[in-house]
Amino acid sequence: MSMSRPGDFDHLIGTYVVLNLPSTSQPQSFMLDTKLSEDYQTSTQQEYDEEFGFPYAVIKFTCHNVAKPAEQGFLRLYAQIPIDGTLRSKPEIRGKQARESSSHAEPQALTELHEANCTVVPKLLGVGHSKQGLEDYVPGGYMEWVAWARVPGEPLRMIPYWNRSYEYRQEVREAFRNIYGGLMRGGWQPWIASLENLIYDDVGKTMYVAGFRGAGPAKQIPWSDVVYSEWGLAKPSYRHDWYANTTDWTW
């Protein structure tokens, strides 16, 4: 029996986790309010043995600070899950699969961006790490948490963005140009850059970069209009030297 069913972690809704912020010594408790998404990366025994990857779940929740309910945000849980076909095995058998740490980039990326005082990404609320208990899916396996603040605005979407006026798109591009340097100085960016990673507030004209589940080192590319095309904010021409002349791009 494989573990890839929606709802496997629904029992966590309404519970709280204790998170730490690198710049403070006081842990904070965050309540998990609603589940927004879940994804299961499964693995057969053969795939695991051949090191094609290990199985884990990724669950995203809304959350709030128990002590300060007005402080709201999002929390992502990374948790090891059993190899396909071993979910019904005895705990001591599943426990032999345990990994004490993970290789997920998001907690590290958001922590280092926080330590770099990067203000163009949502504020880090905290990170946490724990081991699964005997009654959990992989006894001794890791559970890793990372939470970040809710910010004004909504993520950009390709079709609505291109259906808006040229003046609106110019406004968005200007906001992006203003934050790009701060993101590069922070040292991390979403692995696949796209406009869906940009949260824009029409009222305050502010922008944030989000979506660090797939994160990688920031591409230290000198600023040019090519950066707009990489993030989906402009459409280059089909010419072989499209990067050299932007006059026939779609803006």
MARLUM-804111 format. One record per residue (C-alpha): residue number from 1; x, y, z; residue in three letters. Coordinates in steps of 0.02 Angstrom, whole numbers, plus 50000, padded with zeros to 5 digits. Layout:
N
{NUM, {X, Y, Z}, "ALA"},
...
END
This chain:
251
{1, {50000, 50000, 50000}, "MET"},
{2, {50074, 50168, 49951}, "SER"},
{3, {50053, 50326, 50047}, "MET"},
{4, {49994, 50457, 49925}, "SER"},
{5, {49817, 50487, 49981}, "ARG"},
{6, {49744, 50660, 50009}, "PRO"},
{7, {49710, 50688, 50192}, "GLY"},
{8, {49850, 50586, 50270}, "ASP"},
{9, {49904, 50737, 50373}, "PHE"},
{10, {49733, 50816, 50404}, "ASP"},
{11, {49745, 50769, 50588}, "HIS"},
{12, {49869, 50911, 50609}, "LEU"},
{13, {49739, 51045, 50573}, "ILE"},
{14, {49698, 51133, 50737}, "GLY"},
{15, {49861, 51082, 50820}, "THR"},
{16, {50010, 51194, 50849}, "TYR"},
{17, {50196, 51183, 50820}, "VAL"},
{18, {50338, 51274, 50908}, "VAL"},
{19, {50453, 51370, 50792}, "LEU"},
{20, {50616, 51462, 50818}, "ASN"},
{21, {50675, 51621, 50734}, "LEU"},
{22, {50864, 51636, 50713}, "PRO"},
{23, {50869, 51815, 50777}, "SER"},
{24, {50772, 51782, 50938}, "THR"},
{25, {50790, 51663, 51084}, "SER"},
{26, {50605, 51647, 51122}, "GLN"},
{27, {50514, 51506, 51029}, "PRO"},
{28, {50341, 51546, 50962}, "GLN"},
{29, {50190, 51431, 50945}, "SER"},
{30, {50090, 51432, 50782}, "PHE"},
{31, {49919, 51355, 50758}, "MET"},
{32, {49886, 51263, 50594}, "LEU"},
{33, {49720, 51333, 50533}, "ASP"},
{34, {49679, 51262, 50361}, "THR"},
{35, {49763, 51149, 50235}, "LYS"},
{36, {49799, 51231, 50068}, "LEU"},
{37, {49890, 51095, 49972}, "SER"},
{38, {49976, 50927, 49988}, "GLU"},
{39, {50099, 50834, 49881}, "ASP"},
{40, {50174, 50661, 49901}, "TYR"},
{41, {50341, 50613, 49824}, "GLN"},
{42, {50335, 50424, 49832}, "THR"},
{43, {50474, 50297, 49807}, "SER"},
{44, {50482, 50111, 49778}, "THR"},
{45, {50611, 50005, 49869}, "GLN"},
{46, {50712, 49990, 49709}, "GLN"},
{47, {50711, 50178, 49680}, "GLU"},
{48, {50763, 50207, 49859}, "TYR"},
{49, {50903, 50078, 49850}, "ASP"},
{50, {50967, 50154, 49688}, "GLU"},
{51, {50964, 50327, 49769}, "GLU"},
{52, {50840, 50404, 49648}, "PHE"},
{53, {50765, 50495, 49796}, "GLY"},
{54, {50675, 50462, 49958}, "PHE"},
{55, {50489, 50476, 49992}, "PRO"},
{56, {50418, 50628, 50080}, "TYR"},
{57, {50260, 50731, 50096}, "ALA"},
{58, {50243, 50919, 50077}, "VAL"},
{59, {50091, 50999, 50159}, "ILE"},
{60, {50051, 51185, 50158}, "LYS"},
{61, {49941, 51264, 50292}, "PHE"},
{62, {49881, 51436, 50342}, "THR"},
{63, {49935, 51476, 50519}, "CYS"},
{64, {49935, 51608, 50655}, "HIS"},
{65, {50039, 51649, 50807}, "ASN"},
{66, {49951, 51580, 50961}, "VAL"},
{67, {50012, 51724, 51070}, "ALA"},
{68, {49981, 51858, 50937}, "LYS"},
{69, {49833, 51799, 50830}, "PRO"},
{70, {49849, 51948, 50713}, "ALA"},
{71, {50015, 51879, 50654}, "GLU"},
{72, {49958, 51766, 50514}, "GLN"},
{73, {50053, 51672, 50383}, "GLY"},
{74, {50085, 51510, 50293}, "PHE"},
{75, {50176, 51355, 50353}, "LEU"},
{76, {50250, 51214, 50251}, "ARG"},
{77, {50282, 51043, 50325}, "LEU"},
{78, {50408, 50922, 50251}, "TYR"},
{79, {50391, 50748, 50322}, "ALA"},
{80, {50470, 50581, 50280}, "GLN"},
{81, {50343, 50448, 50228}, "ILE"},
{82, {50365, 50260, 50209}, "PRO"},
{83, {50432, 50174, 50054}, "ILE"},
{84, {50291, 50109, 49945}, "ASP"},
{85, {50220, 49947, 50012}, "GLY"},
{86, {50283, 49969, 50191}, "THR"},
{87, {50149, 50078, 50268}, "LEU"},
{88, {50070, 49929, 50356}, "ARG"},
{89, {50237, 49860, 50416}, "SER"},
{90, {50277, 49860, 50602}, "LYS"},
{91, {50346, 50023, 50673}, "PRO"},
{92, {50517, 49947, 50701}, "GLU"},
{93, {50525, 49900, 50517}, "ILE"},
{94, {50471, 50072, 50457}, "ARG"},
{95, {50589, 50150, 50583}, "GLY"},
{96, {50738, 50074, 50491}, "LYS"},
{97, {50699, 50194, 50348}, "GLN"},
{98, {50717, 50347, 50461}, "ALA"},
{99, {50817, 50495, 50404}, "ARG"},
{100, {50857, 50620, 50541}, "GLU"},
{101, {50882, 50765, 50421}, "SER"},
{102, {50820, 50817, 50250}, "SER"},
{103, {50890, 50903, 50097}, "SER"},
{104, {50745, 51022, 50069}, "HIS"},
{105, {50809, 51194, 50018}, "ALA"},
{106, {50665, 51305, 50075}, "GLU"},
{107, {50702, 51312, 50263}, "PRO"},
{108, {50885, 51352, 50228}, "GLN"},
{109, {50842, 51480, 50094}, "ALA"},
{110, {50716, 51575, 50200}, "LEU"},
{111, {50830, 51569, 50352}, "THR"},
{112, {50978, 51641, 50257}, "GLU"},
{113, {50869, 51773, 50174}, "LEU"},
{114, {50808, 51821, 50348}, "HIS"},
{115, {50985, 51831, 50415}, "GLU"},
{116, {51033, 51939, 50265}, "ALA"},
{117, {50891, 52060, 50311}, "ASN"},
{118, {50812, 52033, 50140}, "CYS"},
{119, {50650, 52133, 50141}, "THR"},
{120, {50588, 52082, 49967}, "VAL"},
{121, {50529, 51911, 50027}, "VAL"},
{122, {50392, 51881, 50157}, "PRO"},
{123, {50456, 51890, 50336}, "LYS"},
{124, {50515, 51724, 50408}, "LEU"},
{125, {50407, 51676, 50558}, "LEU"},
{126, {50510, 51527, 50611}, "GLY"},
{127, {50580, 51355, 50574}, "VAL"},
{128, {50569, 51191, 50668}, "GLY"},
{129, {50631, 51014, 50661}, "HIS"},
{130, {50573, 50860, 50753}, "SER"},
{131, {50576, 50671, 50745}, "LYS"},
{132, {50422, 50567, 50713}, "GLN"},
{133, {50358, 50463, 50858}, "GLY"},
{134, {50320, 50278, 50869}, "LEU"},
{135, {50140, 50306, 50809}, "GLU"},
{136, {50192, 50412, 50660}, "ASP"},
{137, {50226, 50357, 50482}, "TYR"},
{138, {50416, 50335, 50497}, "VAL"},
{139, {50468, 50323, 50680}, "PRO"},
{140, {50625, 50426, 50701}, "GLY"},
{141, {50604, 50506, 50530}, "GLY"},
{142, {50613, 50693, 50509}, "TYR"},
{143, {50476, 50824, 50512}, "MET"},
{144, {50532, 50996, 50457}, "GLU"},
{145, {50429, 51155, 50470}, "TRP"},
{146, {50452, 51328, 50397}, "VAL"},
{147, {50330, 51474, 50413}, "ALA"},
{148, {50324, 51646, 50334}, "TRP"},
{149, {50211, 51797, 50351}, "ALA"},
{150, {50061, 51840, 50245}, "ARG"},
{151, {50095, 51997, 50143}, "VAL"},
{152, {49980, 52120, 50052}, "PRO"},
{153, {49933, 52077, 49874}, "GLY"},
{154, {49906, 51921, 49770}, "GLU"},
{155, {50020, 51813, 49664}, "PRO"},
{156, {50025, 51865, 49482}, "LEU"},
{157, {49946, 51747, 49357}, "ARG"},
{158, {49997, 51738, 49174}, "MET"},
{159, {49827, 51757, 49089}, "ILE"},
{160, {49761, 51899, 49200}, "PRO"},
{161, {49929, 51987, 49189}, "TYR"},
{162, {49930, 51987, 48999}, "TRP"},
{163, {49746, 52034, 48992}, "ASN"},
{164, {49780, 52193, 49090}, "ARG"},
{165, {49832, 52357, 49011}, "SER"},
{166, {50007, 52399, 48954}, "TYR"},
{167, {50012, 52534, 49088}, "GLU"},
{168, {49975, 52406, 49224}, "TYR"},
{169, {50111, 52290, 49160}, "ARG"},
{170, {50235, 52433, 49158}, "GLN"},
{171, {50187, 52470, 49339}, "GLU"},
{172, {50220, 52289, 49386}, "VAL"},
{173, {50385, 52285, 49294}, "ARG"},
{174, {50441, 52444, 49382}, "GLU"},
{175, {50399, 52366, 49551}, "ALA"},
{176, {50498, 52211, 49503}, "PHE"},
{177, {50647, 52315, 49446}, "ARG"},
{178, {50648, 52400, 49616}, "ASN"},
{179, {50660, 52236, 49714}, "ILE"},
{180, {50771, 52135, 49600}, "TYR"},
{181, {50935, 52197, 49673}, "GLY"},
{182, {50877, 52154, 49849}, "GLY"},
{183, {50837, 51977, 49796}, "LEU"},
{184, {51008, 51955, 49716}, "MET"},
{185, {51094, 52019, 49872}, "ARG"},
{186, {50995, 51894, 49975}, "GLY"},
{187, {51077, 51752, 49881}, "GLY"},
{188, {50925, 51641, 49845}, "TRP"},
{189, {50782, 51638, 49721}, "GLN"},
{190, {50646, 51517, 49664}, "PRO"},
{191, {50729, 51381, 49562}, "TRP"},
{192, {50615, 51411, 49413}, "ILE"},
{193, {50581, 51598, 49405}, "ALA"},
{194, {50408, 51647, 49347}, "SER"},
{195, {50283, 51786, 49374}, "LEU"},
{196, {50182, 51667, 49485}, "GLU"},
{197, {50322, 51691, 49613}, "ASN"},
{198, {50285, 51878, 49622}, "LEU"},
{199, {50156, 51946, 49744}, "ILE"},
{200, {50097, 52118, 49692}, "TYR"},
{201, {49986, 52238, 49788}, "ASP"},
{202, {49888, 52353, 49671}, "ASP"},
{203, {49850, 52474, 49812}, "VAL"},
{204, {50018, 52494, 49897}, "GLY"},
{205, {50117, 52461, 49737}, "LYS"},
{206, {50227, 52340, 49834}, "THR"},
{207, {50299, 52175, 49776}, "MET"},
{208, {50372, 52021, 49860}, "TYR"},
{209, {50455, 51864, 49794}, "VAL"},
{210, {50383, 51701, 49861}, "ALA"},
{211, {50375, 51516, 49818}, "GLY"},
{212, {50540, 51449, 49884}, "PHE"},
{213, {50489, 51267, 49896}, "ARG"},
{214, {50603, 51243, 49747}, "GLY"},
{215, {50745, 51363, 49789}, "ALA"},
{216, {50919, 51384, 49722}, "GLY"},
{217, {51063, 51508, 49725}, "PRO"},
{218, {51017, 51676, 49651}, "ALA"},
{219, {51073, 51693, 49470}, "LYS"},
{220, {51188, 51842, 49479}, "GLN"},
{221, {51142, 51908, 49307}, "ILE"},
{222, {51180, 52091, 49275}, "PRO"},
{223, {51018, 52187, 49252}, "TRP"},
{224, {50948, 52199, 49076}, "SER"},
{225, {50778, 52178, 48996}, "ASP"},
{226, {50818, 51992, 48979}, "VAL"},
{227, {50779, 51975, 49165}, "VAL"},
{228, {50600, 52029, 49130}, "TYR"},
{229, {50582, 51888, 49004}, "SER"},
{230, {50655, 51759, 49124}, "GLU"},
{231, {50521, 51802, 49251}, "TRP"},
{232, {50379, 51804, 49123}, "GLY"},
{233, {50353, 51992, 49131}, "LEU"},
{234, {50393, 52019, 48947}, "ALA"},
{235, {50385, 51911, 48791}, "LYS"},
{236, {50541, 51911, 48684}, "PRO"},
{237, {50537, 51896, 48496}, "SER"},
{238, {50573, 51735, 48403}, "TYR"},
{239, {50730, 51803, 48323}, "ARG"},
{240, {50891, 51708, 48354}, "HIS"},
{241, {50965, 51866, 48433}, "ASP"},
{242, {50809, 51904, 48534}, "TRP"},
{243, {50912, 51954, 48684}, "TYR"},
{244, {51005, 52090, 48589}, "ALA"},
{245, {50857, 52194, 48531}, "ASN"},
{246, {50699, 52217, 48633}, "THR"},
{247, {50608, 52336, 48517}, "THR"},
{248, {50500, 52197, 48444}, "ASP"},
{249, {50463, 52113, 48611}, "TRP"},
{250, {50286, 52107, 48679}, "THR"},
{251, {50277, 52222, 48829}, "TRP"},
END
